[in-house]
Amino acid sequence: MTKSVMDARDRRSKRAADRRERDSQHTHRARQATRTSDVQQKIGILGGSFNPVHLGHLRLARIALKELGLDRVLFVPCRIPPHKSSQELAPSRDRIAMLRLALKDEPKFQLAFHEIRRPGVSYSIDTLRRLRRDYRGARLIFLVGSDSLNELTTWKDIDQFPDLCEFAVLERPGRTTVQKNLRALPKELVVHRLQGPRLDVSSTNVRRRRTTGQSVGGIVPLDVAAYIKKRGLYCKNDGHPKTL
């Protein structure tokens, strides 16, 4: 082999080694940037059956976004709720479609499919463990109303929540039991109390209005109301006129 051929091979090997080194440095910087970005992020998590999504859900998310300085809020619809009957649960495709309509004009609100796609009962602890892997270093803040706060002691593995997330609670109008309920939770759990205009509405109230022929206007987004009517959701063939 001539010297010129050997020199050319050496130059090619060096260029290849240089490319590998640059690629390695680029990958390292990208991973480091991702970790730094996650550390800087505060992510709200709003879970539930969203059966259907209503203006109270959006109000809670907006207040938390502003008061806590969140970068985004993840809406996480469950597949099978652990604490509620599934008898009146609308199909997953309908609940997701209604969420898409409700969130379409909210750039910082995102739909997350962790629970819908996971078989079996949707436990928040499993979702938080997955989100902790997805958003390493980010602050995860679980958003709840005061009625859900009363149920936290019954949640699966609630004693492990302090290692995974913080909580933020918005009281319902006329409710004064938040401080009492807080005392029953693990003392290590960080809980933020949100202040802001409150809307006393629930998915149960929306469904009840539908079954009795009352309007759900003003308590669900307009596009969601239209979808409910078009799909005939939450109605019973009881002779009541169905209005929106």
N, C-alpha and C positions, 0 to 999 in steps of 0.2 A: 504494500500500500504506500503510495507516494505521500510525501510530507504535506502537499497542498490538499489532498483528500482528507488526511487526518486533521489538518487545521480547520477545514470546512465542517467536518463532523463535530469538532470541539466547539466551534462557534454555534452550530445548531443546538447542541446539548446545553450550552450556556444560555441561549435565548429561551429554550424550553424551561430551564430551571428558573430563569428570571420571571417568566410568565406565571409559573406555579407559585412563586413567592408573592408576586403582585396579587394573584387571585386569592391566596391565603390571607394576605393583609386586608384585601377588600372584604372578604367574608367575615374576618374578625371585626372590622370596623362596623359592618352592617349589623352583626349580632350585638355588638356593644351599643350601637345606636338604638336598636330595638329594646334592649334592656333598659337603657336610659330613658327612652320614651315611655316604657311601661311604668318605671318608677315615678315619673312625673304625672302619670294619669290618675284621675279619680273616676271610677266607673260605678254608676248606680245600677242596681239590679232590681227590677220590678217583676216579681213572679206572680203566678196565679192561674186560674182557669180561664179568665177573660171570657166569661160566658153570659153576656158579651162584654167587650171593652166598652167603657163609658167615660164620661167627661171627668169623673172623679179620679180615674187612673191617670189621665193626662194632667190634671191639676196637681196631683202629688208629684209626678215626674218633673213638671215645670218648676214647682217650688223648690224641690231638691236640687235641680240643676242650678238654680240661681243662688240659693242660700249656701250650698255646699261647694259651689264652684266646680261642678262635675264636668268632665270632658264629654261624657255620653251617658245615656241610660239604655240598658239592655232590657227589653220586654221579653220575658221567658214564659210562654204559655206551657202549661203542664199537659201531659198525656192523660194520666189518671190521677186526680187529686187525692192525697192521702187523708184529708180531713173533711171531705164533702162527698155527698152522694153523687154518683155519676148518672143518676136516672134522668136528670134534666140537662145533661151536658150535650151541647151541640157538637156535631162532628168536628174533628180537628181541622179539616179543610175550611169549614165555615168560620171557625174562630180565628184561624190564620188570615183568611181573606178579610175579615173585619178589622184585624189589627193592621194589616197592610193599608187599608183605607184610612184608618185613624192616624197612622204615623207618616203618611206620604208627604206631608208638608212640614215635617219636623226633622231637620237634618241631623240633630244630635240624638234622636231616638232611633234605636235599631232593634230589629226583630231577631231573636236568638232561638235556635231550634234544638237546643241541647236536650230538653225534656220531651218534646214531641217525638223526636227520633229515637229516644231511649225506651226500650220495652219495659213494661211493668209500671208500678206505682212511681210517681214522680216525687222523689224526696229531694228537698233543697240541699241537703248536705252533699249528695252526689253531684249536683250541679255546681256547687261552690268548689268542690275539689277539682272538677274539670276546668272551671273558669280560672282557678288559681294556677293551673298548668298553662292555660292559654295566655294569661296576662301576668306573667311573673313580675313581681315587684310592684304592680299597681295596687292602689287602695281600692278594695271592693266594698261598696256600701249597699246593704240590702234595705230596700225601701218598703215600709209597711204602714198601714193605717192602725189606729189604736185598737180596733177590733181584732186584728191579727196579732198585735202585741200580747193580747190576753191569752192567745193560744200557743205562744212560743215555747212554753215549758213542756208542751206535748210533742214538739217537733223531734224527729229522729236525730239523735246525737247532738242535741243542742249544746252540750258541754264542750263540743269541739269547734263550735262556731267562732269563738274568740280568736282562734288561730288562723281563721280563714277570712273573716270579714268584720266590718262594723255594721251597725244598724242605724237607720234614721226613721223616726216615727212622726206622723202627722195625726193629731187628734181629730176625731170627728166632732162636729158641733154639739155642744152640751155634755160632752164626756169629760170626766175629771178623774179618771182612774189610772192615768198613765204612770204616776209616781208609785202607786201601789203595785202595779204589774211589773215595774222595773225591779223592785226589790226581790221578786221571785226568780229573776234571771241570773245566770252566772255573773259573779261580780266583776270578772275580767272583761265582760262584753262591753264595748264602747257603743253608747247609744246617743245619737244626736236628736234633739227635739226640734222639729221644724215649726216655724211660725209663718203664717200666711193665710190668705182667704181660703176658706174651706167650703167644699161642696158636699152636702149630705146626700149621697146617692150610692147605690150598690147594684151589683148585677142581679141580685135577688129582686130588688125593686123593679128593675127593667123587665124581668121575666114576668113578674106579677102583673105589671101594667099591660103587658101583651095578652096574658091569658084572660084579663077582665075587659079587654077592648079599649083600654085607655091609651092616650098618646105617649110615646117615649121621646117626643121632641123636646129638646132642651136638656136632656140627660145623657144622650149619646151623640156623637158627631153625626152631621146630616147624612154623609155618605154611608155610615154604618146603619142609620135608621132606614135608608132606602134599601140597603142590602137585606136587612132583617125582613122588611116587607116583601121584597121580591122572592126571597127564599121561604117565606112563611114560617120563620123560626119562632119558637116559644109560643106557638098558638095551640089552642085546643078547639076541637070542633064542638063548641058549646053554644053556638048561636049568637055570640057576641059580635057586634061589628068591629072590625079590626082597623084602627086608625093609627096615624103617625104624627 
